[in-house]
Amino acid sequence: MASVPRGAWNRTRFWLGSFGRTNYVALAYYQAAYRFHGNAAWLNLPDNAASRGLLHASVDAKL
C-alpha cells in the first residue's frame, strides 16, 4: 500500500512510501496532511494522532 498526499499550495504529489499495513498508510497520510494544512487538516484519527511524529525519519525528511 502506498501513500501519496497532495501539497497544500501547489497540489504537488508527495510519495511517502509503501507500507505493509493500512494503519501505517493512514498515519503517514495524516501526518503529511497535518504538516501541509495544520489544524485545518481534515483527519479521521483522534486529534493528536497525526501530530505525534510516528513517521520513519526517511519519510519525515520528504515533508
C-alpha positions in Angstrom: 0.0 0.0 0.0 1.2 3.5 -0.8 0.6 6.9 0.4 0.6 9.9 -1.9 -1.0 13.1 -0.5 -1.0 16.5 -2.2 0.8 19.6 -1.1 -1.2 22.5 0.3 -0.3 25.2 -2.1 0.7 23.8 -5.4 -1.2 20.5 -5.3 2.1 18.6 -5.9 2.0 14.9 -5.1 4.4 13.6 -2.4 5.5 10.0 -2.4 5.6 8.9 1.2 6.5 5.3 0.5 5.0 1.8 0.5 3.7 0.4 3.8 2.8 -3.2 4.8 -0.2 -2.3 6.9 -3.1 0.0 6.2 -2.9 1.8 9.5 0.7 2.8 8.7 -0.5 4.2 5.4 -3.2 6.2 7.2 -0.7 7.5 9.8 1.7 8.7 7.1 -1.0 10.3 5.1 -2.5 12.1 8.1 0.9 13.2 9.3 1.6 14.8 5.9 -1.9 16.4 5.8 -1.3 17.8 9.3 2.1 19.2 8.1 0.6 20.7 5.0 -2.6 22.1 6.4 -2.0 22.4 10.2 -5.1 22.5 12.4 -7.3 22.9 9.3 -6.4 19.4 8.1 -9.4 17.0 7.8 -8.4 13.9 9.7 -10.3 10.8 10.7 -8.0 10.0 13.6 -8.1 11.3 17.1 -7.0 14.9 17.4 -3.4 14.2 18.5 -2.7 11.1 16.5 -1.3 12.9 13.4 0.9 15.2 15.4 2.8 12.5 17.4 5.6 12.1 14.9 5.0 8.5 14.0 6.7 8.6 10.7 10.1 7.0 9.9 12.8 9.6 9.5 13.2 9.0 5.8 9.5 9.7 5.2 9.6 12.7 7.6 12.5 14.1 5.6 10.4 14.2 2.4 8.0 16.6 4.0 
